[in-house]
Amino acid sequence: MKNNKIYSVLPDGGRKEYDVILTFTNDDNNRDYIVYTDNSKDENGKLKIFASLYNPDTLEFLGNPKTQEEWNKIYRLLDSILLEKQDS
C-alpha cells in the first residue's frame, strides 16, 4: 500500500475512503488479507474494522474471510499491534 488508503466505488458512483491498518499473507492458507477502517464507530463507540482477501499485485478484492480460523488470525494480529503501540 503506497499511501495506506483504499477506496470503494459507491452505487451512486462516488468513492468511499478507507485507511489501511495492515496487510499480511496467512502462511497457513497462503492467502493475502487487507484489514482497514473507515474510521466510523459502532453502536458501542468502538472503531469499525473490516477485513478482506485481496490480490496484492492488482489490489483486487477477492471476498471476505469465511472461516473462524481466518478471523482468529486477524484478531491475533490486531491484538499484537495494539499491544506494541501500548508498550511504545
N, C-alpha and C positions, 0 to 999 in steps of 0.2 A: 504494500500500500504506500504509494508515494506521499500522499498528503493526509492519510488517515481519515479520509472522508469517502463515503459511498453514497449513491443516490438511487432512489427508485422512481419509476415513472408512475404517476397517479392516473386514474381513469380520465381525468379532465385534461391530461397532457402535461400537467405541472410536474415538478420534481420535489421529492422529499429527501432531506439531507440526514445522514446518519454519521455518527462518529464511530470509527473502528476501535474496539477495545483490544482485540488480539486476533491473530490468525495462527493456525497450527495444523500440522499433519498428525493424525492419530496413527501411531505406529501399529496399533492392534488391528486396524482395518484398512490402513493405507488410504484414508480419505482426508481431504482438506476441509477445514472449517474456518468460518469467519464469525466472530462474536462482535456485536455492535449495539448501539443505543441511539435513540432519537432525543435523549435527554428529558423525556417526559417521565412523570411519576405515576405509579399505580394508585389505587384507592387507599393503600396503606402508607403512601408517601415514599415508597421505595422506587429507585430508578428502574425503568423498564429496560430489560436487556433481551436481545434476540440473538439467535444463532442459526446459521445456515451452512449447508455443504456448498462448496464452490470450487471452480477451476481457477487456480492461482495464475495460470498463464493468460486466460481470456477474461477473467473476473466474472464469468458466467455463474449465476446461481443455479444449483442443481437440486435444491429441495431442502427440507428441514431434517434435523436429526430425528430418527424414528424410534430408536431403542433406548431403554433406560441406561444401558451401558454408555451410550454416546453422551447422554445428558450428564451422567455422573462424571465423566471425564471433563466435560466443560465446566461443571460446578467446581471440581477439584482445582482446575487451572485458575478459575476466577478467585477462589479462596486463597490460593498461593500468591496471586498478585496482590490481593488486599492485605495479606499478612506482610509481604515485602514492603508495601507502602507504609504500613503502620510501624515497622521496625526502622524505617529510614527517617 
